[in-house]
Amino acid sequence: MTALDLSSPVAVVGTGTMGQGIAQVALVAGHPVRLYDTAPGQARRAADAIGARLDRLVEKERLTAAERDAARSRLRPVDELTGLAGCSLVVEAVLERLDVKQELFRALEDIVPEDCLLATNTSSLSVTAIGGALRLPGRFVGLHFFNPAPLLPLVEVVSGFATDVTSATRAYETARAWGKTPVASADTPGFIVNRIARPFYAEAFAVYESQGADPATIDAVLRESGGFRMGAFELTDLIGQDVNESVTHSVWRSFFQDVRFTPSLAQRRLVESGRLGRKTGRGWYDHADGAERPEPHTAEPAEPPAYVIAEGDLGPAAELLALIREAGIEVRERDEDSGTRLVLPGGGQLVLADGQTSVEFLDVVYFDLALDYRTASRIALSHCRDTSARTVAEATGLFQALGKKVSVIGDVPGMIVARTVARIIDLAVDAVARGVATEDDVDTAMRLGVNYPLGPFEWSRRLGRGWAGGLLDEMHDIDPSGRYAPSLALYQYACATPDEREDTA
C-alpha cells in the first residue's frame, strides 16, 4: 500500500494551532487541502493564517514564491462538513472529548467515500474507542503529530483494535511522503512518547517533593549531566502545567491507576493555584519580564585529593579514570570483589548512583549518572548527614578538578539522572514486550518526539542490559510501593541470551 496520491484532497477538521500545522504540512507536500471548523468564519481565518506562514517561509527562502502561490491555490476553507465530500483523508484535531470526536466521525461517514482514510490527532484518547462508533472502523487510524507540526518530524501512526493493516500502512507511507518520520504504535495509553516519557517528569517532581533539590538544580543536572535538552520543570512550564498534568492523569487512569504513573501532588497544587507556566507568567519559575532565573545550587571550590583508589569496574563511569589521570591526579587501581567505587585519601568512598542511599553505609558519597562524563559540565553528589565533611570535600574537589560544577543534593535513592533513565528504560522495555512498538521505533520516537539525547534502548546498550533493573531493584527495596519494581519484561530483557536478544530487536 502506497502513500496517497498528491492529487488526493486532504481535509483537516478543527483549525486551532495543531489543525493549522497539519494542514500546512499536507499543503506544502502538494495536496489540495480543505479546512473545516464548527466556529463560523474560523476556517477562513485559519486559511489566512496559513497563508501568512507561507509568506514567512518565502522570506526565509524555504519556499519559492511560485511554490507559495501554488500552495495557496490548493487551500480551500469550507463552511459545511459536506464540503469535505470526495476527500481521500480527513484528519481531526478538535476538542479532546470522546463524545465530540465520535459524533464528528459518525457524521463524516455519511459524507466521505468508503475508501477515505479517517484519522484522529488525539494525544490522550483511545483510538479504538473513537473508531468504535464507526460502521467501518477498519479505515480509522491515529495520526499523532507533535506541536508545532510543520517543524517537528515525528508522527505516531496508531492502530486501533479494529484498524486494518492496509489503512495503517497507507497512513504511515503518507506521513513519510510528507517529509515526516513515522513510527508505528499500538493503541495504548499515551501511545509511545507520552507513555514512556512519564518518568522524566515524575522522578524530577519526586526528588523535589522529597526535599532532595530545588527545581533549578534538578533542571541543571538533567541538562548538564543527563544531556537532556531541557529540565523537567522548565519543560512543563513551556508545555503548560495543566496540559502536562492532564496527560499524566489520562495515562494514570487508563492504566487503572498504576502506581508507576502516579501524578505529582506538587504539580497538582501548582495547577490549582493557576501557575500554569509561561502562558500565565508563572509556574515553577517566574516568567515575568525582568524576573531573575534562580541559580542551581553549586558547591564552593574545594581542594582535590592527591590520589584516588579505584576498586572494581566502574561500569558506566569507567571513563572517569582517564579524566582523573588527565587532571594530574594519581589513580591507584586494585581488584576488589566487594564493589565498584573510588576510595578517597580520607578513607571515604565515592560510588556511582545504584538506587541505595548513603545512610545505609559508612562514609559514602554517591555521584549521579552522566550521559558522557567527559562532556558533562555538572555532576550531582549526594550524602547523608553522617558522611564526613572531609569525604564530601574530597569528592567535590575531585569533580571540580575535572572541570565540572558540582551540585550537592539530598540523600535520595537513584539521585536524579540515574533514577530517571532507569525508569524510562523499564517502561520502554515493557512497552516493546507488550507489542506497543519495536525497539527502533521507540528509540526514534523518544529522540524526535521529546528530544532525548539517546533512545531508551540506546541507553540500555551503553549502560548494560542489567543496569536499570539493578538500580530499580534497590529502589524498590527502599520504597516497596511498586513504583520502582522492575517489570518482568526488564528482567527477561536483561537475562536473554545473545540469540534471543537479536530475535527481539
C-alpha positions as CSV (number, residue, x, y, z in Angstrom):
1,M,0.0,0.0,0.0
2,T,1.5,3.3,-1.1
3,A,1.0,6.9,0.1
4,L,-1.9,8.9,-1.0
5,D,-1.5,10.4,-4.5
6,L,-0.8,14.1,-4.4
7,S,-3.9,14.8,-6.4
8,S,-6.0,13.3,-3.5
9,P,-7.7,16.0,-1.4
10,V,-6.9,16.1,2.3
11,A,-9.2,17.6,4.9
12,V,-8.5,19.0,8.3
13,V,-11.3,19.4,10.8
14,G,-10.5,21.7,13.7
15,T,-8.4,24.7,12.8
16,G,-6.6,25.6,16.0
17,T,-2.8,25.6,16.2
18,M,-2.4,21.9,15.7
19,G,-5.0,21.8,12.9
20,Q,-3.4,24.6,11.0
21,G,0.0,23.0,11.4
22,I,-1.2,19.7,10.0
23,A,-3.0,21.5,7.1
24,Q,0.3,23.3,6.3
25,V,2.2,20.1,6.2
26,A,-0.2,18.4,3.8
27,L,-0.4,21.6,1.7
28,V,3.4,22.0,1.3
29,A,3.6,18.4,0.4
30,G,1.5,19.1,-2.6
31,H,-2.1,18.1,-1.7
32,P,-5.3,20.1,-2.2
33,V,-6.4,20.8,1.4
34,R,-9.8,21.7,2.7
35,L,-10.4,23.3,6.2
36,Y,-13.5,23.0,8.3
37,D,-14.3,24.3,11.7
38,T,-17.6,24.5,13.6
39,A,-16.9,28.1,14.6
40,P,-18.3,30.4,11.9
41,G,-15.5,32.1,9.9
42,Q,-12.7,30.2,11.8
43,A,-11.8,28.1,8.8
44,R,-11.3,31.2,6.6
45,R,-9.2,32.9,9.3
46,A,-7.1,29.7,9.6
47,A,-6.5,29.8,5.9
48,D,-5.3,33.4,6.1
49,A,-3.0,32.4,9.0
50,I,-1.6,29.5,7.0
51,G,-1.1,31.9,4.0
52,A,0.9,34.3,6.3
53,R,3.1,31.5,7.4
54,L,3.8,30.5,3.8
55,D,4.8,34.1,3.2
56,R,7.3,33.8,6.1
57,L,8.7,30.6,4.5
58,V,9.3,32.5,1.3
59,E,11.1,35.3,3.3
60,K,13.3,32.6,4.9
61,E,13.9,31.1,1.4
62,R,12.4,27.8,2.4
63,L,9.7,28.1,-0.3
64,T,9.8,29.9,-3.6
65,A,7.2,32.5,-4.4
66,A,5.8,30.1,-7.1
67,E,5.5,27.2,-4.6
68,R,3.7,29.5,-2.2
69,D,1.2,30.7,-4.8
70,A,0.6,27.1,-5.9
71,A,0.0,26.0,-2.3
72,R,-2.4,28.9,-1.7
73,S,-4.4,27.9,-4.7
74,R,-4.8,24.4,-3.3
75,L,-6.1,25.6,0.1
76,R,-9.9,25.9,0.5
77,P,-11.9,26.6,3.6
78,V,-15.4,25.2,3.7
79,D,-18.4,26.3,5.7
80,E,-20.2,22.9,5.9
81,L,-19.0,19.4,6.8
82,T,-20.5,18.3,3.5
83,G,-17.8,20.3,1.7
84,L,-15.4,17.5,2.6
85,A,-17.1,15.1,0.3
86,G,-14.6,13.5,-2.1
87,C,-11.6,13.7,0.2
88,S,-9.2,10.8,0.5
89,L,-8.0,11.6,4.0
90,V,-9.7,13.5,6.9
91,V,-7.5,14.4,9.9
92,E,-9.4,15.6,13.0
93,A,-7.9,18.0,15.5
94,V,-10.8,19.0,17.7
95,L,-11.6,19.1,21.4
96,E,-10.1,16.2,23.4
97,R,-13.5,14.7,24.2
98,L,-14.5,11.2,23.2
99,D,-18.2,12.1,22.5
100,V,-17.3,15.1,20.3
101,K,-14.8,13.0,18.2
102,Q,-17.2,10.1,17.9
103,E,-20.1,12.3,16.7
104,L,-17.8,14.0,14.2
105,F,-16.6,10.8,12.6
106,R,-20.1,9.3,12.5
107,A,-21.2,12.4,10.5
108,L,-18.2,12.1,8.2
109,E,-19.0,8.5,7.4
110,D,-22.2,9.7,5.7
111,I,-20.2,12.3,3.6
112,V,-16.9,10.9,2.5
113,P,-16.4,7.8,0.2
114,E,-15.8,4.4,1.8
115,D,-12.2,4.4,0.8
116,C,-11.5,7.7,2.6
117,L,-9.0,7.3,5.4
118,L,-10.2,8.8,8.7
119,A,-7.6,9.9,11.2
120,T,-7.5,11.4,14.7
121,N,-4.7,13.5,16.0
122,T,-5.7,12.7,19.6
123,S,-2.8,12.6,22.1
124,S,-4.7,11.1,25.1
125,L,-7.9,9.3,24.0
126,S,-8.2,5.7,22.8
127,V,-8.1,5.4,19.0
128,T,-10.1,2.1,19.5
129,A,-12.8,3.9,21.4
130,I,-13.2,6.7,18.9
131,G,-13.3,4.2,16.0
132,G,-15.7,2.0,17.9
133,A,-18.5,4.4,16.9
134,L,-18.0,3.9,13.2
135,R,-19.6,1.5,10.8
136,L,-16.2,0.9,9.1
137,P,-13.7,1.1,11.9
138,G,-11.1,-0.6,9.8
139,R,-10.3,2.6,8.0
140,F,-9.8,4.6,11.2
141,V,-6.3,5.3,12.5
142,G,-4.4,7.7,14.8
143,L,-2.1,10.2,13.2
144,H,-0.5,11.9,16.2
145,F,1.6,14.9,15.1
146,F,3.7,16.9,17.6
147,N,3.5,20.6,18.1
148,P,4.5,22.6,16.0
149,A,3.5,20.1,13.3
150,P,5.4,21.9,10.5
151,L,8.7,21.7,12.4
152,L,8.7,18.5,14.5
153,P,9.4,15.4,12.4
154,L,7.7,12.7,14.4
155,V,4.3,11.3,13.7
156,E,2.9,8.4,15.7
157,V,0.8,6.2,13.5
158,V,-1.6,4.4,15.9
159,S,-3.6,1.3,15.0
160,G,-6.8,0.8,17.0
161,F,-8.1,-2.6,17.8
162,A,-10.1,-2.7,14.6
163,T,-7.8,-0.7,12.3
164,D,-7.0,-2.6,9.1
165,V,-3.3,-3.2,8.3
166,T,-3.8,-1.6,4.9
167,S,-5.2,1.6,6.5
168,A,-2.3,1.9,9.0
169,T,0.2,1.3,6.2
170,R,-1.3,3.9,3.9
171,A,-1.3,6.4,6.8
172,Y,2.4,5.5,7.6
173,E,3.5,5.9,4.0
174,T,1.6,9.2,3.6
175,A,3.2,10.7,6.7
176,R,6.6,9.7,5.3
177,A,5.8,11.2,1.9
178,W,5.0,14.4,3.7
179,G,8.6,14.5,5.0
180,K,7.8,13.2,8.4
181,T,9.4,10.4,10.4
182,P,6.5,8.0,11.2
183,V,6.6,5.3,13.9
184,A,4.0,2.6,14.3
185,S,2.3,2.2,17.6
186,A,-0.4,0.0,19.0
187,D,-3.3,1.8,20.7
188,T,-2.0,2.0,24.3
189,P,-2.5,4.9,26.8
190,G,-0.1,7.6,25.8
191,F,1.0,5.7,22.7
192,I,4.8,5.6,22.6
193,V,6.1,9.1,23.7
194,N,3.6,10.1,26.3
195,R,3.7,6.6,27.9
196,I,7.5,6.3,28.1
197,A,8.2,10.0,28.9
198,R,6.2,10.0,32.2
199,P,9.2,9.2,34.4
200,F,11.1,12.2,33.1
201,Y,8.6,14.5,34.8
202,A,7.6,12.2,37.7
203,E,11.1,11.5,39.0
204,A,12.1,15.1,38.9
205,F,8.9,16.0,40.9
206,A,9.6,13.2,43.3
207,V,13.1,14.4,44.1
208,Y,11.6,17.9,44.7
209,E,8.8,16.6,46.9
210,S,11.3,14.7,49.0
211,Q,13.3,17.9,49.5
212,G,16.2,16.4,47.5
213,A,16.8,19.5,45.5
214,D,15.1,22.6,44.2
215,P,13.7,22.9,40.6
216,A,16.6,24.9,39.2
217,T,19.2,22.4,40.5
218,I,17.2,19.4,39.2
219,D,16.8,21.0,35.8
220,A,20.5,21.9,35.6
221,V,21.6,18.3,36.5
222,L,19.2,16.9,33.9
223,R,20.6,19.2,31.2
224,E,24.3,19.4,32.1
225,S,24.8,15.9,33.3
226,G,22.0,13.9,31.7
227,G,22.2,15.6,28.3
228,F,18.5,16.4,28.1
229,R,17.6,19.5,26.1
230,M,15.5,20.9,28.9
231,G,14.9,20.0,32.6
232,A,11.5,18.7,33.7
233,F,10.5,21.9,35.5
234,E,11.3,24.3,32.7
235,L,9.8,21.9,30.1
236,T,6.5,21.6,31.9
237,D,6.4,25.4,32.3
238,L,6.8,25.6,28.5
239,I,4.1,22.9,27.8
240,G,1.7,24.2,30.4
241,Q,1.3,22.6,33.8
242,D,-2.4,22.0,33.2
243,V,-1.6,20.3,29.8
244,N,1.2,18.2,31.2
245,E,-0.7,17.1,34.3
246,S,-3.8,16.3,32.2
247,V,-1.7,13.9,30.1
248,T,-0.3,12.3,33.2
249,H,-3.7,11.8,34.7
250,S,-5.1,10.4,31.5
251,V,-2.3,7.8,31.3
252,W,-2.6,7.0,35.0
253,R,-6.4,6.5,34.8
254,S,-6.1,4.5,31.6
255,F,-3.7,2.1,33.3
256,F,-6.2,1.7,36.2
257,Q,-4.2,3.9,38.5
258,D,-1.0,2.0,38.1
259,V,1.4,3.4,40.8
260,R,4.2,3.7,38.1
261,F,2.2,6.6,36.6
262,T,1.0,8.3,39.8
263,P,0.6,12.1,39.3
264,S,2.5,14.6,41.3
265,L,0.8,16.4,44.3
266,A,3.2,19.3,43.9
267,Q,2.2,19.8,40.3
268,R,-1.5,19.5,41.3
269,R,-1.0,22.4,43.8
270,L,0.7,24.4,41.1
271,V,-2.3,23.9,38.7
272,E,-4.8,24.7,41.5
273,S,-3.0,28.0,42.1
274,G,-3.2,29.0,38.5
275,R,0.5,28.9,38.0
276,L,0.5,27.1,34.6
277,G,3.8,28.2,33.3
278,R,4.9,30.6,30.6
279,K,1.3,31.2,29.4
280,T,0.3,32.6,32.8
281,G,3.6,34.3,33.6
282,R,4.4,31.9,36.5
283,G,4.8,28.2,37.0
284,W,7.8,26.5,38.7
285,Y,9.6,29.7,37.6
286,D,8.7,33.3,37.4
287,H,8.4,34.2,33.7
288,A,7.5,37.9,34.2
289,D,9.6,40.4,32.2
290,G,12.8,41.1,34.0
291,A,12.4,38.2,36.5
292,E,15.7,36.7,37.6
293,R,16.1,33.0,36.9
294,P,17.1,31.1,40.1
295,E,20.6,29.7,40.0
296,P,21.2,26.0,40.6
297,H,23.0,25.0,43.8
298,T,26.7,24.9,43.0
299,A,29.3,23.9,45.6
300,E,32.1,26.2,46.6
301,P,35.6,25.4,45.4
302,A,37.3,22.5,47.3
303,E,40.8,21.1,47.2
304,P,41.1,17.9,45.0
305,P,42.5,14.8,46.5
306,A,46.1,13.9,45.7
307,Y,45.1,10.4,44.6
308,V,42.1,8.0,44.4
309,I,42.0,4.2,44.7
310,A,39.8,2.6,42.0
311,E,38.3,-0.7,43.3
312,G,36.5,-2.9,40.8
313,D,35.0,-1.9,37.5
314,L,33.3,1.5,37.5
315,G,31.0,0.3,34.6
316,P,29.1,3.3,33.1
317,A,31.6,5.6,34.9
318,A,34.7,3.9,33.7
319,E,35.8,7.0,31.7
320,L,36.3,8.9,34.9
321,L,39.6,7.1,35.5
322,A,41.1,8.6,32.3
323,L,39.7,12.1,33.2
324,I,41.2,11.9,36.7
325,R,44.6,11.0,35.3
326,E,44.4,13.8,32.7
327,A,43.7,16.2,35.6
328,G,47.0,15.2,37.2
329,I,45.5,13.1,40.0
330,E,47.1,9.7,40.7
331,V,44.8,6.7,40.2
332,R,45.8,3.6,42.1
333,E,43.9,0.5,40.9
334,R,43.3,-2.7,42.8
335,D,40.9,-5.6,42.1
336,E,38.2,-6.0,44.7
337,D,35.2,-8.3,44.7
338,S,33.4,-6.2,47.2
339,G,32.2,-3.5,44.9
340,T,32.9,-0.8,42.4
341,R,34.0,2.5,43.8
342,L,36.6,5.1,44.2
343,V,38.3,5.3,47.6
344,L,39.4,8.8,48.7
345,P,42.5,9.6,50.8
346,G,40.5,10.1,53.9
347,G,39.0,6.6,53.6
348,G,35.6,7.7,52.3
349,Q,34.1,6.1,49.2
350,L,32.7,7.6,46.0
351,V,30.1,5.4,44.4
352,L,28.0,5.7,41.2
353,A,24.3,6.0,42.0
354,D,22.9,2.5,42.4
355,G,19.5,3.0,43.9
356,Q,20.7,3.0,47.5
357,T,21.2,5.9,49.9
358,S,24.3,7.0,51.8
359,V,22.7,6.5,55.1
360,E,23.0,2.7,54.7
361,F,26.8,2.9,54.6
362,L,29.7,4.3,56.4
363,D,31.2,7.5,54.9
364,V,29.9,7.2,51.3
365,V,29.2,9.9,48.7
366,Y,27.2,9.0,45.7
367,F,27.7,10.6,42.3
368,D,25.0,10.7,39.6
369,L,24.9,9.2,36.1
370,A,26.1,11.3,33.2
371,L,25.4,10.9,29.5
372,D,29.1,11.5,28.9
373,Y,31.4,12.1,31.8
374,R,33.9,13.9,29.5
375,T,31.5,16.5,28.2
376,A,29.2,16.8,31.2
377,S,29.6,20.2,32.8
378,R,27.9,19.4,36.1
379,I,27.8,16.4,38.4
380,A,25.4,15.8,41.3
381,L,26.7,14.4,44.6
382,S,24.6,13.1,47.5
383,H,25.4,12.1,51.0
384,C,23.8,11.6,54.4
385,R,24.4,13.8,57.5
386,D,26.8,11.2,58.9
387,T,29.1,11.4,55.9
388,S,32.3,13.1,57.0
389,A,33.0,16.7,55.9
390,R,36.4,15.5,54.5
391,T,34.8,12.9,52.2
392,V,32.3,15.4,50.9
393,A,35.1,18.0,50.3
394,E,37.4,15.5,48.6
395,A,34.6,14.2,46.3
396,T,33.6,17.8,45.5
397,G,37.2,18.8,44.8
398,L,37.8,15.7,42.6
399,F,35.0,16.6,40.2
400,Q,35.8,20.3,40.2
401,A,39.4,19.3,39.2
402,L,37.8,17.6,36.2
403,G,36.2,20.9,35.2
404,K,32.7,20.1,36.5
405,K,30.4,22.2,38.5
406,V,29.2,20.2,41.5
407,S,25.6,20.2,42.9
408,V,25.2,18.6,46.2
409,I,21.7,17.2,46.7
410,G,19.8,15.4,49.4
411,D,20.3,11.7,50.1
412,V,17.7,10.5,47.6
413,P,17.9,6.9,46.1
414,G,18.9,6.9,42.5
415,M,19.7,10.6,42.6
416,I,18.3,12.5,39.6
417,V,19.6,11.3,36.2
418,A,20.1,7.6,37.2
419,R,16.6,7.0,38.5
420,T,15.1,8.9,35.6
421,V,17.0,6.9,32.9
422,A,16.4,3.6,34.7
423,R,12.6,4.1,34.8
424,I,12.5,5.3,31.1
425,I,14.3,2.1,30.1
426,D,12.0,0.0,32.2
427,L,8.8,1.5,30.6
428,A,10.4,1.2,27.1
429,V,11.3,-2.4,27.5
430,D,7.8,-3.2,29.0
431,A,6.1,-1.4,26.1
432,V,8.0,-3.4,23.4
433,A,7.3,-6.6,25.3
434,R,3.6,-5.8,25.1
435,G,3.7,-5.2,21.4
436,V,3.3,-1.4,21.6
437,A,6.2,-0.7,19.2
438,T,9.6,-2.0,18.1
439,E,12.8,-1.1,19.8
440,D,13.9,1.0,16.9
441,D,10.6,2.9,16.7
442,V,10.7,3.5,20.5
443,D,14.2,5.0,20.2
444,T,13.2,7.1,17.2
445,A,10.1,8.3,18.9
446,M,11.8,9.4,22.1
447,R,14.7,11.1,20.3
448,L,12.5,13.0,17.9
449,G,9.3,13.5,19.9
450,V,10.9,14.7,23.1
451,N,14.5,15.4,22.1
452,Y,16.1,12.8,24.4
453,P,19.8,12.6,23.8
454,L,19.6,8.8,23.4
455,G,16.7,6.4,22.9
456,P,16.0,4.1,25.8
457,F,17.4,1.0,24.1
458,E,20.5,3.0,23.0
459,W,20.9,4.0,26.7
460,S,20.5,0.4,27.8
461,R,23.1,-0.9,25.5
462,R,25.5,1.7,26.6
463,L,24.9,1.2,30.3
464,G,24.5,-2.6,30.2
465,R,21.3,-4.5,29.9
466,G,21.1,-5.3,33.6
467,W,21.9,-1.8,34.9
468,A,18.4,-0.4,35.0
469,G,16.9,-3.5,36.7
470,G,19.7,-3.5,39.3
471,L,19.1,0.1,40.2
472,L,15.3,-0.2,40.3
473,D,15.6,-3.4,42.5
474,E,17.5,-1.4,45.1
475,M,15.0,1.5,44.9
476,H,12.1,-1.0,45.3
477,D,13.7,-2.3,48.5
478,I,13.6,1.2,49.9
479,D,10.2,2.1,48.5
480,P,8.1,-1.2,48.1
481,S,5.0,0.7,46.9
482,G,5.5,-0.9,43.4
483,R,6.5,2.4,41.8
484,Y,10.1,1.2,41.3
485,A,9.5,-2.5,40.9
486,P,11.2,-3.6,37.7
487,S,8.9,-5.0,35.1
488,L,9.0,-8.7,34.3
489,A,9.9,-7.7,30.7
490,L,13.0,-5.8,32.0
491,Y,14.1,-8.9,33.9
492,Q,13.7,-11.1,30.9
493,Y,15.4,-8.5,28.7
494,A,18.5,-8.4,31.0
495,C,18.7,-12.2,31.2
496,A,18.1,-13.0,27.5
497,T,20.8,-14.9,25.7
498,P,22.5,-13.2,22.7
499,D,20.4,-15.1,20.2
500,E,17.2,-14.2,22.0
501,R,18.2,-10.5,22.1
502,E,18.7,-10.5,18.3
503,D,15.3,-12.1,17.9
504,T,13.6,-9.3,19.9
505,A,15.4,-6.4,18.4
